[in-house]
Amino acid sequence: MSSHGRSDAYVHGYSAREHARLVDQAATLTELLHHDTRYPPDARVLEAGCGVGAQTVALARNSPGARFTSIDVSPQSLEVARARARAESVENVAFQQADIFELPFPEESFDHVFVCFVLEHLPRPGEALARLRSRLKPGGTLTVIEGDHGSTFFHPDDADAHRAIDCLVTLQARAGGNALIGRQLFPLLAQAGMRDVKVSPRMVYVDSSRPAWVEGFTRNTFTAMVEGVGEHALAAGLVDAATWASGMAGLRRAAEPDGVFCYTFFKGVGVK
Amino acid sequence: MSSHGRSDAYVHGYSAREHARLVDQAATLTELLHHDTRYPPDARVLEAGCGVGAQTVALARNSPGARFTSIDVSPQSLEVARARARAESVENVAFQQADIFELPFPEESFDHVFVCFVLEHLPRPGEALARLRSRLKPGGTLTVIEGDHGSTFFHPDDADAHRAIDCLVTLQARAGGNALIGRQLFPLLAQAGMRDVKVSPRMVYVDSSRPAWVEGFTRNTFTAMVEGVGEHALAAGLVDAATWASGMAGLRRAAEPDGVFCYTFFKGVGVK
């Protein structure tokens, strides 16, 4: 671990080397999720719910000849996404403010549609898919990628860590979302009228032979995400402070040299 | 599903067609778990805990030039394994009654060791691995495959189904085993002194686009296995009858056309 650990040389947050490594790390997750999404030249592709553009650059780079329209409901997020695309010299993406439930495009106007980490936040994911499908040309594909917090397990097992994760699931449900949506992609796509639906799990398996994943995924992605809702979970009375602290310690324990951490994303593709 | 369902034509158990399909099904799981285990010609390989030979035929067929010694502590199981190998015309396996904790072989007498679905039943899996390692020549590999019942999740989610699975985990723990051992292969192999340990998860993902897996894995393997401990779990007071029935209904529900079922096996390989 030492060659990947924090060095004494940096004080203000991450060193340049650390930052480069975390970017590599993100690229590895990008590879796991996106490597098999490639659109042909001149394809018109709608990315629905691009947020701050976390997936947009990878998506556009993997299909340099395709033309992307990346929409989000938040103008603030779009500003970040635009700046990010500009910084990365990505030129085949047009950003546009739009709501998935009120799409400002004619029916059958896109060759393909791509949705990543969006359905988990929507109260009516099936309706969103049906609306997106209507904008697809016949024969076009609809690709959906989602995580599933209920797929999480680790060694050593820890009941309080599972309770902490359950808080995240409960809070997301109260906000109208569904943190267990990954496992549902097959029925969601099928019920939205897509055919030839194929879903493939993408498990992130992390042990200490993969130190970049221990740091980049177990600690700085998943554990940080759970930790981030701590105050909210405590304020909502979902958990007491001692259990929460114990749960967070349990998650950190899984990132130790003899620990193991598993999380599964799902990718589903259907044809109209 | 109808083309894969039971036909009216058979009354006494499975029809020939059904049987052929289940064999295909097992072959598919065999492929998932064993396709990347290939030993060179003349390699001496110890299969420790072969049981009734469920893995032995696939193992021996994948490495026709290697010479296997398949041991089990149970003479009755070995008789079944021998008959199975004979029926399949497998000729590169010698069966022998032996205990993993009292191996009747000199140190460093095998080129490779293979262990599948054995550690989950042992009270001291680490000690078993250490003993097996001692019989390995330097540079040889130790391959371990185990499931992990805690990796199970499904759609629709069902708390009683999880309770039923937990009964299986509890009963296995009371019998001295560990049904959550799959996730632990990395630390177990590392602590046994193996180096270059690589663990890969093998997720069985089942939705109704894979009807052979719905029938062969979700229903006839996993659900049947849980159902099989029902009387024991009830007698031990781990669960009440209503919860158990509800849990079993929940598992069967995941095999319906809009259901999804996920289970993960782990394969670990280390070098001496």
Interface residues (C-beta under 8 A of the other chain):
Chain A: D148 G150 S151 F153 F154 H155 D157 L180 R183 Q184 F186 P187 A190 Q191 V197 K198 V199 S200 P201 M203 Y205 D207 S208 S209 D258 G259 V260 C262 T264
Chain B: D148 G150 S151 F153 F154 H155 D157 L180 R183 Q184 F186 P187 A190 Q191 V197 K198 V199 S200 P201 M203 Y205 D207 S208 S209 D258 G259 V260 C262 T264
